[in-house]
Structure formats: C-alpha cells, structure tokens
Amino acid sequence: MAGELQMATQRSTMFTVLLHHATASKAGMNVTDAQCVNALSLDGPQTPGQLAQLMGITTGGAITAVIDRLEKAGYVRRTRDPDDRRRVIVELVEENVARFGRYFEPIGRMFRERLDGYSDEQIAFLLRWIRENNAAMPGIIEEIRNLP
C-alpha cells in the first residue's frame, strides 16, 4: 500500500507541475516567475536574495531579470526597506495579482468539492500530512541541489 501511495504522490506531483506550467502560460509568464508570485502570495514581501534562494537561481542577473519581468507586467514592485534603505524589498501589487489568481479558480473549486466528502478528522489528517511534507521539502530540495 505504501508503494501505491508513493506512485499516487508521484502522479500528483506531475500534475501539479503541469498545472503550474498551464497557469503560468495563460498568464504570459514562465514557471519561475509564477512561482515567485506564489511565494510572495504565501509568505509576503521578500528580498531578491530570499526569492533567489527559494527558486534556486542566482542572486545577480537571474533574479533581477525575474523581478524586472514581474514588475513590467505589474505583478510586483520594488520598495526600500524602511530600516535599511540600501535593501530592496519585493512586494506584490495585490490588485494585479488577482488576474493571475483567476487561473487557479478551477483547481480551487475542485479542491473544495473533494473536501466536502471528508470528515473534520480526515481533513485534519490530510492537513497534518501536507504540513509535514511541506516542512521537509526545503531540505529535500537542498539535498537534491547538492547531488553530483
């Protein structure tokens, strides 16, 4: 049964990647840019270095190009850190992010419909499973990045 769960999770991951390609494409973005928008939606304003580390890209030209594209599209703005004016903070332009968010409405609807059939205890179990996996994932990603 554990093997079946692993295969089902692998398939779910594949579909998640395909979903993100489809939504990014509809929004006229690449997946890295879209995931930067997602990260800012989930975790709030961040420095370019924080975004670069999360995305696994360089802190120089690569993240600057991402932020430039997102700023030009109206999804983000650069602001100065009020405590250290030398530091740049990247934040969402909330009213424009709603354009991107609408591409996730079908998955949100399907997700809510599926959850309607589960008890609070079952949802609590699923929530614990997802939270534990999410907590482990940054370490797993770093481990994979460090493989030869």
MIDOSE-1310 file (N, C-alpha, C; in nm, 2 decimals, decimal comma, always signed):
residues 148
mage	+0,08/-0,12/+0,00/+0,00/+0,00/+0,00/+0,09/+0,13/+0,00; +0,20/+0,12/+0,07/+0,29/+0,24/+0,07/+0,34/+0,27/-0,07; +0,37/+0,16/-0,14/+0,42/+0,18/-0,28/+0,31/+0,25/-0,37; +0,18/+0,21/-0,35/+0,08/+0,27/-0,42/+0,06/+0,42/-0,39
lqma	+0,08/+0,45/-0,26/+0,08/+0,59/-0,21/+0,19/+0,67/-0,27; +0,31/+0,61/-0,28/+0,42/+0,68/-0,34/+0,40/+0,70/-0,49; +0,34/+0,61/-0,56/+0,31/+0,63/-0,70/+0,20/+0,73/-0,72; +0,10/+0,73/-0,64/+0,00/+0,83/-0,64/+0,05/+0,97/-0,62
tqrs	+0,14/+0,98/-0,52/+0,20/+1,11/-0,49/+0,29/+1,16/-0,60; +0,36/+1,06/-0,67/+0,44/+1,10/-0,78/+0,36/+1,15/-0,90; +0,24/+1,09/-0,92/+0,15/+1,13/-1,02/+0,09/+1,27/-0,99; +0,06/+1,29/-0,86/+0,00/+1,42/-0,81/+0,11/+1,53/-0,83
tmft	+0,23/+1,50/-0,81/+0,34/+1,60/-0,83/+0,35/+1,63/-0,98; +0,34/+1,53/-1,06/+0,35/+1,55/-1,20/+0,24/+1,65/-1,25; +0,12/+1,62/-1,20/+0,00/+1,70/-1,24/+0,02/+1,84/-1,18; +0,07/+1,86/-1,07/+0,09/+1,99/-1,01/+0,19/+2,07/-1,09
vllh	+0,30/+2,01/-1,14/+0,39/+2,07/-1,23/+0,33/+2,12/-1,36; +0,25/+2,03/-1,41/+0,17/+2,06/-1,54/+0,07/+2,17/-1,52; +0,01/+2,17/-1,40/-0,09/+2,27/-1,37/-0,02/+2,41/-1,36; +0,10/+2,41/-1,30/+0,17/+2,54/-1,29/+0,23/+2,59/-1,42
hata	+0,26/+2,49/-1,51/+0,30/+2,53/-1,65/+0,18/+2,59/-1,72; +0,06/+2,53/-1,70/-0,06/+2,58/-1,77/-0,10/+2,72/-1,72; -0,10/+2,73/-1,59/-0,14/+2,86/-1,53/-0,04/+2,97/-1,57; +0,09/+2,94/-1,56/+0,19/+3,04/-1,59/+0,18/+3,08/-1,74
skag	+0,16/+2,98/-1,83/+0,15/+3,01/-1,97/+0,03/+3,10/-2,00; -0,09/+3,07/-1,93/-0,21/+3,15/-1,95/-0,18/+3,29/-1,91; -0,10/+3,31/-1,81/-0,07/+3,45/-1,76/+0,04/+3,51/-1,83; +0,10/+3,44/-1,93/+0,21/+3,50/-2,01/+0,34/+3,51/-1,93
mnvt	+0,36/+3,41/-1,84/+0,48/+3,40/-1,76/+0,54/+3,27/-1,77; +0,67/+3,26/-1,73/+0,73/+3,13/-1,72/+0,70/+3,08/-1,57; +0,73/+2,95/-1,55/+0,70/+2,89/-1,42/+0,78/+2,95/-1,31; +0,90/+2,99/-1,33/+0,98/+3,05/-1,22/+0,92/+3,18/-1,18
daqc	+0,88/+3,26/-1,28/+0,82/+3,39/-1,25/+0,69/+3,37/-1,17; +0,61/+3,27/-1,22/+0,48/+3,24/-1,15/+0,50/+3,20/-1,01; +0,61/+3,12/-0,98/+0,63/+3,07/-0,85/+0,68/+3,18/-0,76; +0,75/+3,28/-0,82/+0,79/+3,39/-0,73/+0,66/+3,47/-0,69
vnal	+0,57/+3,48/-0,78/+0,44/+3,54/-0,74/+0,37/+3,46/-0,63; +0,37/+3,33/-0,65/+0,31/+3,24/-0,55/+0,38/+3,25/-0,41; +0,52/+3,25/-0,41/+0,59/+3,27/-0,29/+0,56/+3,40/-0,22; +0,55/+3,51/-0,30/+0,51/+3,64/-0,24/+0,37/+3,63/-0,18
sldg	+0,28/+3,56/-0,25/+0,14/+3,55/-0,20/+0,14/+3,47/-0,07; +0,22/+3,37/-0,06/+0,22/+3,28/+0,06/+0,29/+3,34/+0,18; +0,41/+3,41/+0,15/+0,50/+3,45/+0,26/+0,51/+3,60/+0,27; +0,45/+3,68/+0,18/+0,47/+3,82/+0,19/+0,59/+3,87/+0,13
pqtp	+0,62/+4,00/+0,14/+0,73/+4,07/+0,08/+0,86/+4,00/+0,12; +0,96/+4,00/+0,02/+1,09/+3,93/+0,04/+1,19/+4,01/-0,03; +1,32/+3,99/+0,01/+1,43/+4,05/-0,06/+1,45/+3,96/-0,19; +1,52/+4,02/-0,29/+1,56/+3,94/-0,40/+1,64/+3,82/-0,37
gqla	+1,73/+3,83/-0,27/+1,81/+3,72/-0,23/+1,73/+3,61/-0,17; +1,62/+3,64/-0,09/+1,53/+3,53/-0,04/+1,46/+3,46/-0,15; +1,41/+3,54/-0,25/+1,34/+3,48/-0,37/+1,44/+3,39/-0,45; +1,56/+3,44/-0,47/+1,66/+3,37/-0,55/+1,69/+3,23/-0,48
qlmg	+1,71/+3,24/-0,35/+1,74/+3,11/-0,27/+1,63/+3,01/-0,29; +1,50/+3,06/-0,27/+1,39/+2,97/-0,28/+1,37/+2,91/-0,41; +1,40/+2,99/-0,52/+1,38/+2,95/-0,66/+1,50/+2,87/-0,71; +1,61/+2,88/-0,63/+1,73/+2,80/-0,68/+1,80/+2,87/-0,79
ittg	+1,79/+3,00/-0,80/+1,86/+3,08/-0,91/+1,96/+3,17/-0,85; +2,04/+3,23/-0,93/+2,15/+3,32/-0,88/+2,09/+3,45/-0,83; +2,16/+3,51/-0,74/+2,12/+3,64/-0,68/+2,15/+3,76/-0,76; +2,23/+3,74/-0,86/+2,26/+3,85/-0,95/+2,16/+3,87/-1,06
gait	+2,21/+3,84/-1,18/+2,13/+3,87/-1,30/+2,00/+3,79/-1,31; +2,00/+3,66/-1,27/+1,88/+3,58/-1,29/+1,76/+3,63/-1,21; +1,78/+3,66/-1,08/+1,66/+3,71/-1,00/+1,62/+3,85/-1,04; +1,72/+3,93/-1,08/+1,69/+4,06/-1,13/+1,60/+4,06/-1,25
avid	+1,63/+3,96/-1,34/+1,55/+3,95/-1,46/+1,41/+3,91/-1,43; +1,40/+3,82/-1,34/+1,26/+3,77/-1,29/+1,18/+3,89/-1,24; +1,25/+3,96/-1,15/+1,18/+4,08/-1,08/+1,15/+4,18/-1,19; +1,24/+4,21/-1,28/+1,21/+4,31/-1,39/+1,09/+4,27/-1,47
rlek	+1,08/+4,14/-1,50/+0,97/+4,09/-1,58/+0,84/+4,11/-1,51; +0,84/+4,07/-1,38/+0,72/+4,08/-1,30/+0,68/+4,22/-1,27; +0,78/+4,31/-1,25/+0,75/+4,45/-1,23/+0,69/+4,51/-1,36; +0,74/+4,47/-1,47/+0,69/+4,53/-1,60/+0,55/+4,48/-1,63
agyv	+0,52/+4,36/-1,59/+0,38/+4,30/-1,60/+0,29/+4,35/-1,50; +0,34/+4,43/-1,40/+0,25/+4,49/-1,29/+0,22/+4,40/-1,17; +0,29/+4,28/-1,16/+0,27/+4,19/-1,05/+0,34/+4,23/-0,92; +0,46/+4,29/-0,94/+0,53/+4,33/-0,82/+0,59/+4,47/-0,83
rrtr	+0,63/+4,52/-0,71/+0,70/+4,65/-0,71/+0,82/+4,63/-0,61; +0,92/+4,71/-0,64/+1,03/+4,72/-0,55/+1,02/+4,83/-0,46; +1,04/+4,81/-0,33/+1,04/+4,92/-0,23/+1,17/+4,91/-0,15; +1,19/+5,01/-0,08/+1,31/+5,02/+0,01/+1,27/+4,97/+0,15
dpdd	+1,36/+4,90/+0,21/+1,34/+4,85/+0,35/+1,34/+4,98/+0,44; +1,24/+5,01/+0,51/+1,24/+5,13/+0,60/+1,35/+5,13/+0,70; +1,40/+5,01/+0,74/+1,50/+5,00/+0,84/+1,64/+5,01/+0,78; +1,66/+4,97/+0,65/+1,79/+4,98/+0,58/+1,76/+5,02/+0,44
rrrv	+1,77/+5,14/+0,41/+1,74/+5,20/+0,28/+1,82/+5,14/+0,16; +1,93/+5,07/+0,20/+2,01/+5,00/+0,09/+1,94/+4,87/+0,04; +1,86/+4,82/+0,13/+1,79/+4,69/+0,10/+1,66/+4,71/+0,02; +1,65/+4,62/-0,09/+1,53/+4,63/-0,17/+1,43/+4,52/-0,12
ivel	+1,31/+4,55/-0,12/+1,20/+4,45/-0,08/+1,11/+4,44/-0,20; +1,08/+4,32/-0,24/+0,99/+4,29/-0,35/+0,85/+4,25/-0,29; +0,75/+4,33/-0,33/+0,61/+4,30/-0,28/+0,52/+4,29/-0,39; +0,41/+4,22/-0,37/+0,30/+4,21/-0,47/+0,22/+4,34/-0,49
veen	+0,17/+4,36/-0,61/+0,07/+4,46/-0,64/-0,06/+4,38/-0,64; -0,12/+4,38/-0,52/-0,24/+4,29/-0,50/-0,34/+4,30/-0,60; -0,38/+4,42/-0,64/-0,49/+4,43/-0,74/-0,46/+4,37/-0,87; -0,33/+4,35/-0,91/-0,29/+4,29/-1,03/-0,28/+4,14/-1,02
varf	-0,24/+4,09/-0,90/-0,22/+3,95/-0,88/-0,36/+3,88/-0,90; -0,47/+3,94/-0,88/-0,60/+3,88/-0,89/-0,61/+3,83/-1,04; -0,55/+3,89/-1,13/-0,56/+3,85/-1,27/-0,50/+3,71/-1,28; -0,38/+3,69/-1,22/-0,32/+3,56/-1,22/-0,40/+3,46/-1,14
gryf	-0,45/+3,50/-1,03/-0,52/+3,41/-0,94/-0,64/+3,34/-1,00; -0,70/+3,41/-1,10/-0,82/+3,35/-1,16/-0,79/+3,22/-1,24; -0,67/+3,20/-1,28/-0,63/+3,08/-1,34/-0,63/+2,96/-1,25; -0,63/+2,99/-1,12/-0,64/+2,88/-1,02/-0,78/+2,85/-0,97
epig	-0,88/+2,93/-1,02/-1,01/+2,90/-0,97/-1,06/+2,76/-1,00; -1,04/+2,70/-1,11/-1,08/+2,56/-1,14/-1,03/+2,46/-1,04; -0,90/+2,47/-1,01/-0,84/+2,38/-0,91/-0,89/+2,41/-0,77; -0,91/+2,53/-0,73/-0,97/+2,56/-0,60/-1,11/+2,51/-0,59
rmfr	-1,19/+2,52/-0,70/-1,33/+2,47/-0,70/-1,32/+2,31/-0,68; -1,24/+2,25/-0,76/-1,23/+2,10/-0,75/-1,18/+2,06/-0,61; -1,09/+2,13/-0,56/-1,04/+2,10/-0,42/-1,15/+2,11/-0,32; -1,22/+2,22/-0,32/-1,33/+2,24/-0,22/-1,44/+2,13/-0,24
erld	-1,47/+2,09/-0,36/-1,57/+1,99/-0,39/-1,52/+1,85/-0,33; -1,39/+1,82/-0,35/-1,34/+1,70/-0,30/-1,34/+1,69/-0,14; -1,31/+1,81/-0,08/-1,31/+1,81/+0,07/-1,45/+1,80/+0,13; -1,55/+1,84/+0,05/-1,69/+1,83/+0,11/-1,72/+1,69/+0,15
gysd	-1,66/+1,59/+0,09/-1,69/+1,45/+0,12/-1,61/+1,39/+0,24; -1,53/+1,48/+0,30/-1,44/+1,43/+0,41/-1,48/+1,48/+0,55; -1,46/+1,40/+0,65/-1,49/+1,45/+0,79/-1,38/+1,55/+0,84; -1,41/+1,62/+0,94/-1,31/+1,71/+1,00/-1,19/+1,63/+1,04
eqia	-1,20/+1,51/+1,09/-1,09/+1,42/+1,13/-1,00/+1,39/+1,01; -1,07/+1,35/+0,90/-1,00/+1,32/+0,78/-0,92/+1,44/+0,73; -0,99/+1,55/+0,73/-0,92/+1,68/+0,68/-0,80/+1,71/+0,77; -0,82/+1,69/+0,90/-0,71/+1,72/+1,00/-0,59/+1,62/+0,96
fllr	-0,62/+1,50/+0,93/-0,51/+1,41/+0,90/-0,44/+1,45/+0,77; -0,52/+1,49/+0,67/-0,46/+1,54/+0,54/-0,38/+1,66/+0,56; -0,43/+1,75/+0,65/-0,36/+1,88/+0,68/-0,22/+1,85/+0,74; -0,23/+1,75/+0,84/-0,10/+1,71/+0,91/+0,00/+1,66/+0,81
wire	-0,05/+1,57/+0,72/+0,04/+1,51/+0,62/+0,10/+1,61/+0,53; +0,02/+1,71/+0,48/+0,07/+1,81/+0,39/+0,17/+1,90/+0,46; +0,14/+1,94/+0,59/+0,23/+2,03/+0,66/+0,36/+1,96/+0,69; +0,36/+1,83/+0,72/+0,48/+1,76/+0,75/+0,57/+1,75/+0,62
nnaa	+0,50/+1,72/+0,51/+0,57/+1,71/+0,38/+0,63/+1,85/+0,34; +0,55/+1,96/+0,36/+0,60/+2,09/+0,33/+0,71/+2,13/+0,42; +0,71/+2,09/+0,54/+0,82/+2,12/+0,63/+0,95/+2,05/+0,59; +0,94/+1,93/+0,54/+1,05/+1,85/+0,49/+1,11/+1,89/+0,36
mpgi	+1,02/+1,95/+0,27/+1,06/+1,97/+0,13/+1,18/+2,06/+0,11; +1,19/+2,18/+0,18/+1,31/+2,26/+0,16/+1,44/+2,18/+0,18; +1,45/+2,10/+0,28/+1,57/+2,02/+0,30/+1,59/+1,92/+0,19; +1,48/+1,86/+0,14/+1,49/+1,76/+0,03/+1,54/+1,83/-0,10
ieei	+1,48/+1,95/-0,13/+1,52/+2,03/-0,24/+1,67/+2,06/-0,24; +1,72/+2,10/-0,12/+1,86/+2,14/-0,10/+1,95/+2,01/-0,12; +1,90/+1,90/-0,07/+1,98/+1,78/-0,08/+1,99/+1,74/-0,23; +1,88/+1,76/-0,31/+1,88/+1,73/-0,45/+1,98/+1,83/-0,52
rnlp	+1,97/+1,95/-0,49/+2,05/+2,05/-0,55/+2,20/+2,03/-0,53; +2,23/+1,96/-0,42/+2,37/+1,93/-0,38/+2,42/+1,80/-0,43; +2,34/+1,72/-0,50/+2,38/+1,59/-0,56/+2,48/+1,62/-0,67; +2,57/+1,53/-0,69/+2,67/+1,54/-0,80/+2,60/+1,53/-0,94
